[in-house]
Amino acid sequence: MRARTSPHGSQFGPYTVLDLQQLPEDGKGFELEDGWLIEVAASSRHNWALRTLARILEGAAASAGSQAVVCDGGEWEISTQAGVRKPDVFVVPREVARAAIIEESPRLIPGTELYLVAEVISPGSGSERTDRLRKVSEYARLGIPQYWIVEHAPRLAVQVLTLADGAYVAAPPVMEGTRLETLVDADKPFTVSFDPAGLLDF
């Protein structure tokens, strides 16, 4: 039997979605990438930033009358060409979230359904390179309109990547002390406006 090779040139590993889900606590802390289980690092600072970002997005969506659902915390799973990802924060149509919660069909949310996805970088972790490089092309191939790369150390910053002709175009990072403002194209488009410094407000 010939070994399979991923689009990124690495050999596929032996693991499946079932292996991921049979890990303790349904595989929290791991993603499935080309058949390999990849550990996702997180810290209290990382988790607080992603929770705050989710609340900001929820508030902006609600103010605009959008029914979009903001998912956070890495417990939600999305399907990609590489396998299973657990984004830090993402936004999906209400009916897609409802199907995953109430009907559990599908349990994996199709990555193609996302309006926006955000990853909070853990500096020096094994997942940092994946978030900065691998997921840029992976999420673009899914057609996700926006990918946000969020940094919480050494300074707070958010970089918005917007899909154009099948690839992301990166805006300059918005640093703490300045204001990010961008439109999220959901069922009802909504504008998100905040200073990245607020991500660690306590």
N, C-alpha and C positions, 0 to 999 in steps of 0.2 A: 504494500500500500504506500503510495507516494505521499510525502508530507505536504500539507497545504500551506500556501504562502499568502499572507495578508497583503492588501494593497500597499502597505508601508514597508514591505520587504521582510518582515519577520514571520517566523513560522507560527501557525495557529497552535494554541495550547489545547489541552485535553478537557478543559472545564466547560460546563454548560450553564444555562440559566438555573436548572435544577440544582446544580452544585452550589451556586451562589445562594439560592433560597434555603438550602439545607444547612448553611453555616449558622452558628449561634446567633440568635436575634435576627434571623432572616438576612444574614449577610451585611448588616449595617457596618459601614466602614470599609466596604469593598465595592469595586466596580468590576464588570466583566469586559475585558478588552482583548479581542482576537483570541478568545479561548483561554485567557489568563486572568487570574484573580489579582486585581491591583488594589493595594491598600490606599485609602484616602485619608490623609492626615487632617486633623482639626484641633483647635485649641479653644479655650473659653473666649479669647479675644476674637478669633475667627467666627465662632458661633454667634457671638453677640452682634457682630457686624452684619452677618447674613440675616439675623432675625430683625434687626432694625431696618435693613434694606427692604425686607418683605413688608414690614408695616408701612413704610413710605409708599411702596407700590400699591398696596391695598387702599391706602387713603386717596391716592391720586385716581385710581380706577373708580372708587366709590363716588368721588366728587364729580366725575364725568358721567356717572350713570352706567358705567360698564359692568357687565356681568362676569367679566374675566375673573378667574380664580388664581390667586398667588400661592404657589406651593414652595415650602422651604424646609430645610433641615436634613436633607439627604435621605429621608425615609421613602420619598417618592422615587420611582424608577422610570426611566424613559428608554425606549429602544432606539439604537442607532445601528449603522452598518457594522460597527465594531463589536456590538453586543449590548451591554446594559450600562447606562450612566446614571449617576445619582447627583444631579446638579444641586448646587447650594440653594439657588432660587430660580424659579421659572414661572411663566404666566401662560395659562391655557384657557380655552373656552370652557364655560361652565359645564356644558353637556359632556365634555371629555372627562373633566374631573369627577363629575357625578357618576359616570359609567365606571370609573376606576374604583370609586369608594363604595357605591351602593350595589352595583351589579358585579363588581370585580371582573368585568369583561370589557376591555382586556385589563389584566393586572398591570401589565407594562404599558405605560402611556406612549403612543407613537411619537417619536421625536419630531415628526413632520407637522404635528398639531400645535407646536409651541409658538407663541407670539414673541417671546423674549426668554433668554436664558442668561444667568449670571453665575460666575464662579468667583469665589473669594480665595485669593492666592494665599497659600501657606508658605512663606519664604523658606527655602532650603529643604522643603519636603520632596518626597518622590513624586508627588502629584503636580508640583509647580510646572515642570516642563510640559506635562500633558495638558494642563490648563492653558498655558501660553502658546503652545504650538499645535499639538495633535488635535485638540478640540476646536481650534479655529477652522481647520479644514473639514473636520467631521461635522460640526454644527452647520457650516455653510452648505455642505452636500445635502443636509436635511431640509434646507430652505428656511431655517429659522431667521426671521427678519433682523433681529438684533442679538448680539452677544456682548455682555458686559464683563470686563475683567476688573475686579475690585481688589485693591491692595489696602491692607491695614497696617503694614509696617514696611519700612521705617516711618513712612508718612501715609496718610489716607489719600487715596486717589481712585477715580473711576474712569476707565476708558471704554467708550462706546464704539463697537464695531457694527456697521450697518451693511446689510447684504445688498450688493449691486452686481448684476450679471453673473450670479453664481458664486461670487467671492466676497469676502468682507473687506470694506474700506474702513480703516481705523482713524477715528478722530484723535487729536492730541488728548492725553490724559487730563482730566479735570482734577486739579489738586485741592487739598483742603484749604479753606479760606477763600475759595472762589465758588461759583455756582454752576452746577450741571443742569441743563434744561434740554429735554428731548421728548419727542412724541412717540408714544407706543401705539402701533396700529393694531388695535383689538376690535372686538365687535362694535364698540364705540371708542374711537381713538381717545387717548388721554395723555395729558402732558405731565411729565415728572420733573420736578424742580427741587433741588436740595444742594446743600453744601456737604461734600463728603466728610467733613469734620463731624457732622451729626451722626455718622454711623457708629460712633463709639460714645454717644451721649448716654449718660447713666442717671 
